[in-house]
Amino acid sequence: MKKLGFVIVILAVLALMAANYSYYIVYEDEVAVIETFGKLTSAIVNQEDSEKVTVNLEKNGYHDIAVSTRKGLHFKIPFVQTVRKYSSKYLTYLSNEELINTLDNRRIQIQTYAQYKVADPISFTVAVGGNFNLAYNRMDEYVYKTVINTANQLSFNEFFYKETVENLLNEKLVQLNEKLVADFGIYISDIGVNRKTFPANNVATIEQKMSKEIEKESEKLTAEGDSEYMQAQAAADREYTEIVAKAMQQAAKIKADADAEALKIYQESLNKDLEFYRFIKRMDLYKEMTDTTIFLDEKNEILKYIKGY
């Protein structure tokens, strides 16, 4: 009786274990492959990646592997089937810093980045055994080569225009993804240069060159400033001379007009009373003859004024 109870307990434990190993859950941010006796037999992938997976299966001749896009609860045969699940979230790849040469043979030390995910879990399992570290190392070869080819098409100055670099990299991204998805089941959504620095042995040379360029630019700006100042000063002097000359001309005209008007008035006055004018002139003459005795003829006109007739 005791033996029977022990057997029942053992069977119950085995049943619970079998039940526990008979199902699995694939979440929305996961992909999975199912192996039966160690052989890949099916896979669960994202809806947007199903076409890529199908193309890879046909290309590699895996016609007996079933592909599903249904996530959630699934059942399996315990101890016969095993499940490998991978995150399908976008992950960040950062390369080691490497030296590259631009089109004009200038050297730059750069670090590249990429946003990638596991799109085809079958190829990912076959190529790197589901090992992300190994996949990371293999990505170095592909991504670095793409960036090198891009740098070789751009001059030193062009390489520092973010939009120019990104546009050229995006043009190469389609071809890069074709290789990555086919070889490793990895898909890249974004790629770029994370950091650009100068090699340590070039910093001093660059600083010296920049200093000379700044000095040259400073001298150029100073010369331009002096030239503009001289032009402005000459223009101001010329304008001052023109204003003074014009003012003097106007003053001379006004004075001439005034003199002419005065002479006109004077002449008109003379024409009106010539005799009175003559009298005034004689009086002025006599006034100037101080301490002088003058003998006048009785017929002299002056006596008429003195006598009152």
C-alpha positions as CSV (number, residue, x, y, z in Angstrom):
1,M,0.0,0.0,0.0
2,K,2.8,2.3,0.9
3,K,4.6,1.4,-2.4
4,L,1.4,2.2,-4.3
5,G,1.1,5.6,-2.7
6,F,4.8,6.4,-3.4
7,V,4.3,5.4,-7.1
8,I,1.2,7.7,-7.3
9,V,3.2,10.6,-5.9
10,I,6.0,10.0,-8.4
11,L,3.5,9.8,-11.2
12,A,1.8,13.0,-10.1
13,V,5.1,14.9,-9.9
14,L,6.0,13.6,-13.4
15,A,2.6,14.7,-14.7
16,L,3.0,18.2,-13.2
17,M,6.5,18.4,-14.8
18,A,5.2,17.2,-18.1
19,A,2.3,19.7,-18.0
20,N,4.8,22.5,-17.1
21,Y,7.0,21.6,-20.0
22,S,4.1,21.1,-22.5
23,Y,3.4,24.8,-23.2
24,Y,5.2,28.0,-23.8
25,I,4.3,31.7,-24.3
26,V,5.8,33.9,-27.0
27,Y,5.2,37.6,-26.1
28,E,4.7,40.4,-28.6
29,D,8.3,41.6,-28.3
30,E,9.7,38.1,-28.8
31,V,10.4,35.7,-31.7
32,A,11.1,32.0,-31.3
33,V,12.3,28.8,-32.9
34,I,11.2,25.3,-32.0
35,E,13.5,22.3,-32.3
36,T,12.4,18.7,-32.4
37,F,15.1,16.3,-31.3
38,G,17.6,19.1,-31.9
39,K,16.4,19.9,-35.5
40,L,14.7,23.2,-36.4
41,T,11.1,22.5,-37.3
42,S,9.2,25.8,-36.8
43,A,9.5,29.4,-36.0
44,I,7.3,32.3,-34.7
45,V,8.2,35.7,-36.2
46,N,6.8,39.2,-36.3
47,Q,4.2,39.9,-39.0
48,E,6.3,42.6,-40.7
49,D,9.3,40.2,-40.9
50,S,7.5,37.1,-42.2
51,E,8.3,37.9,-45.8
52,K,12.0,38.2,-45.1
53,V,11.9,34.9,-43.2
54,T,10.1,33.2,-46.1
55,V,12.6,34.5,-48.6
56,N,15.5,33.2,-46.5
57,L,13.9,29.8,-46.1
58,E,13.6,29.4,-49.8
59,K,17.1,30.7,-50.5
60,N,18.6,28.3,-47.9
61,G,16.4,25.3,-48.9
62,Y,14.7,25.0,-45.5
63,H,11.4,23.9,-47.0
64,D,10.4,21.7,-44.0
65,I,10.4,24.5,-41.4
66,A,7.0,26.0,-40.6
67,V,6.6,29.7,-40.0
68,S,3.9,31.3,-37.9
69,T,3.2,34.9,-36.9
70,R,0.8,34.0,-34.0
71,K,2.1,35.1,-30.7
72,G,0.8,33.9,-27.3
73,L,0.3,30.5,-25.8
74,H,1.6,27.4,-27.6
75,F,2.0,23.7,-26.8
76,K,4.9,21.4,-27.3
77,I,6.0,17.8,-26.6
78,P,7.9,17.7,-23.3
79,F,11.5,16.5,-23.5
80,V,11.1,16.2,-27.3
81,Q,10.7,19.7,-28.4
82,T,12.7,22.7,-27.1
83,V,12.0,26.4,-27.6
84,R,14.5,29.3,-28.0
85,K,13.1,32.8,-27.6
86,Y,14.8,36.0,-28.6
87,S,13.9,39.6,-28.0
88,S,12.7,41.3,-31.1
89,K,13.1,44.8,-29.6
90,Y,15.5,47.2,-31.3
91,L,18.9,47.1,-29.7
92,T,21.8,49.5,-29.9
93,Y,25.1,48.5,-31.5
94,L,28.2,50.7,-30.9
95,S,31.4,49.9,-32.8
96,N,34.9,50.3,-31.5
97,E,36.6,53.5,-32.4
98,E,38.4,53.2,-35.7
99,L,40.5,55.4,-38.0
100,I,39.2,56.0,-41.4
101,N,40.4,58.0,-44.5
102,T,38.3,60.5,-46.3
103,L,38.2,61.2,-50.0
104,D,40.9,63.9,-49.6
105,N,43.1,61.5,-47.5
106,R,42.3,63.1,-44.2
107,R,42.2,60.8,-41.1
108,I,39.3,60.8,-38.6
109,Q,38.7,58.6,-35.6
110,I,35.0,57.6,-35.5
111,Q,32.5,55.4,-33.6
112,T,29.5,54.1,-35.5
113,Y,26.1,53.1,-34.1
114,A,23.1,51.0,-35.4
115,Q,19.6,50.2,-34.2
116,Y,19.1,46.5,-34.9
117,K,16.8,43.6,-34.1
118,V,16.4,39.9,-34.7
119,A,14.1,39.6,-37.7
120,D,14.7,36.0,-38.7
121,P,15.2,33.8,-35.6
122,I,16.0,30.8,-37.9
123,S,19.0,32.4,-39.6
124,F,20.0,33.9,-36.3
125,T,20.1,30.5,-34.6
126,V,21.9,28.7,-37.5
127,A,24.5,31.5,-38.1
128,V,25.5,32.4,-34.5
129,G,23.6,29.8,-32.4
130,G,21.5,32.6,-30.9
131,N,24.6,34.3,-29.4
132,F,24.2,38.1,-29.4
133,N,27.9,38.7,-28.5
134,L,29.0,36.7,-31.5
135,A,26.4,38.5,-33.7
136,Y,27.7,41.8,-32.4
137,N,31.2,40.9,-33.5
138,R,30.1,39.9,-36.9
139,M,28.2,43.1,-37.3
140,D,31.4,45.0,-36.8
141,E,32.6,43.7,-40.2
142,Y,29.5,44.6,-42.1
143,V,28.7,48.0,-40.5
144,Y,32.3,49.2,-40.4
145,K,32.8,48.3,-44.1
146,T,29.7,50.3,-45.0
147,V,30.9,53.4,-43.1
148,I,34.4,53.0,-44.6
149,N,32.9,53.0,-48.1
150,T,30.8,56.1,-47.2
151,A,33.9,58.0,-45.8
152,N,35.9,57.2,-49.0
153,Q,33.2,59.1,-51.0
154,L,33.2,62.2,-48.9
155,S,35.8,64.9,-48.3
156,F,36.9,65.8,-44.8
157,N,34.6,68.8,-44.6
158,E,31.6,66.9,-46.0
159,F,32.0,64.2,-43.4
160,F,31.1,66.7,-40.7
161,Y,27.8,67.5,-42.3
162,K,25.4,65.1,-40.5
163,E,22.7,65.2,-43.1
164,T,25.1,64.4,-45.9
165,V,26.6,61.4,-44.1
166,E,23.1,60.1,-43.1
167,N,21.7,60.4,-46.6
168,L,24.6,58.4,-48.0
169,L,24.4,55.8,-45.3
170,N,20.7,55.4,-45.8
171,E,21.3,54.7,-49.5
172,K,23.6,51.9,-48.5
173,L,21.3,50.6,-45.8
174,V,19.1,48.6,-48.1
175,Q,22.0,46.6,-49.5
176,L,23.5,46.2,-46.0
177,N,20.2,44.8,-44.7
178,E,20.0,42.3,-47.5
179,K,23.3,40.8,-46.4
180,L,22.6,40.9,-42.6
181,V,19.1,39.4,-42.9
182,A,20.3,36.7,-45.2
183,D,23.5,35.8,-43.3
184,F,22.4,36.4,-39.6
185,G,18.7,37.2,-39.5
186,I,19.5,40.7,-38.3
187,Y,17.7,43.8,-39.6
188,I,19.0,47.4,-39.1
189,S,16.6,50.3,-39.0
190,D,19.1,53.1,-38.4
191,I,22.8,53.6,-38.9
192,G,25.1,56.6,-38.4
193,V,28.3,58.0,-36.9
194,N,28.1,58.4,-33.2
195,R,31.3,60.2,-32.6
196,K,34.0,62.0,-34.7
197,T,37.4,62.9,-33.3
198,F,40.8,63.6,-34.5
199,P,43.7,61.2,-34.0
200,A,45.8,62.2,-31.0
201,N,49.0,62.8,-33.1
202,N,47.0,65.1,-35.4
203,V,45.6,67.4,-32.7
204,A,48.6,69.6,-32.4
205,T,48.9,70.0,-36.2
206,I,45.2,70.8,-36.5
207,E,45.4,73.4,-33.6
208,Q,48.3,75.0,-35.3
209,K,46.6,75.1,-38.7
210,M,43.4,76.5,-37.1
211,S,45.4,79.2,-35.3
212,K,47.0,80.3,-38.6
213,E,43.6,80.3,-40.3
214,I,42.1,82.4,-37.5
215,E,45.1,84.8,-37.6
216,K,44.7,85.0,-41.4
217,E,41.0,85.6,-41.1
218,S,41.6,88.3,-38.4
219,E,44.1,90.1,-40.7
220,K,41.6,89.9,-43.5
221,L,38.8,91.4,-41.4
222,T,41.1,94.1,-40.0
223,A,42.1,95.1,-43.6
224,E,38.5,95.1,-44.7
225,G,37.6,97.2,-41.7
226,D,40.4,99.7,-42.4
227,S,39.3,100.0,-46.0
228,E,35.7,100.6,-45.1
229,Y,36.8,103.2,-42.6
230,M,38.9,105.1,-45.1
231,Q,36.1,105.0,-47.7
232,A,33.7,106.3,-45.1
233,Q,36.1,109.0,-44.0
234,A,36.7,110.1,-47.6
235,A,33.0,110.1,-48.3
236,A,32.4,112.2,-45.2
237,D,35.2,114.7,-46.1
238,R,33.9,115.0,-49.7
239,E,30.4,115.6,-48.4
240,Y,31.7,118.2,-45.9
241,T,33.6,120.0,-48.7
242,E,30.5,120.0,-50.9
243,I,28.3,121.3,-48.2
244,V,30.7,124.1,-47.2
245,A,31.2,125.1,-50.9
246,K,27.5,125.1,-51.5
247,A,26.9,127.2,-48.3
248,M,29.6,129.7,-49.4
249,Q,28.1,130.0,-52.8
250,Q,24.7,130.6,-51.3
251,A,26.1,133.2,-48.9
252,A,27.9,135.0,-51.7
253,K,24.7,135.1,-53.8
254,I,22.7,136.4,-50.9
255,K,25.4,139.1,-50.2
256,A,25.5,140.1,-53.9
257,D,21.7,140.3,-54.0
258,A,21.7,142.4,-50.8
259,D,24.4,144.7,-52.2
260,A,22.5,145.1,-55.4
261,E,19.3,145.8,-53.6
262,A,21.0,148.4,-51.4
263,L,22.6,150.1,-54.4
264,K,19.3,150.2,-56.1
265,I,17.6,151.8,-53.1
266,Y,20.5,154.2,-52.8
267,Q,20.3,155.2,-56.4
268,E,16.5,155.6,-56.3
269,S,16.9,157.9,-53.3
270,L,19.4,160.0,-55.1
271,N,17.2,160.4,-58.1
272,K,14.4,161.7,-55.9
273,D,16.4,164.6,-54.2
274,L,19.7,165.3,-55.9
275,E,20.0,168.8,-54.4
276,F,19.6,167.5,-50.9
277,Y,22.3,164.9,-51.6
278,R,24.7,167.6,-52.7
279,F,24.0,169.6,-49.6
280,I,24.7,166.7,-47.4
281,K,28.0,166.0,-49.1
282,R,29.0,169.7,-48.7
283,M,28.1,169.6,-45.1
284,D,30.2,166.5,-44.6
285,L,33.1,168.2,-46.3
286,Y,32.8,171.3,-44.1
287,K,32.6,169.2,-41.0
288,E,35.9,167.5,-41.8
289,M,37.5,170.9,-42.2
290,T,37.9,171.7,-38.5
291,D,40.0,174.6,-37.3
292,T,39.9,176.1,-40.8
293,T,38.7,179.6,-41.8
294,I,36.6,179.5,-44.9
295,F,35.7,182.6,-47.0
296,L,32.5,182.2,-48.8
297,D,31.1,184.3,-51.6
298,E,27.8,185.8,-50.8
299,K,26.4,184.0,-53.7
300,N,27.5,180.6,-52.3
301,E,24.6,178.2,-51.9
302,I,25.6,177.4,-48.4
303,L,24.9,180.9,-47.2
304,K,21.3,180.5,-48.3
305,Y,20.8,177.6,-45.9
306,I,22.6,179.4,-43.1
307,K,20.5,182.6,-43.6
308,G,17.4,180.6,-44.0
309,Y,16.4,181.6,-47.5
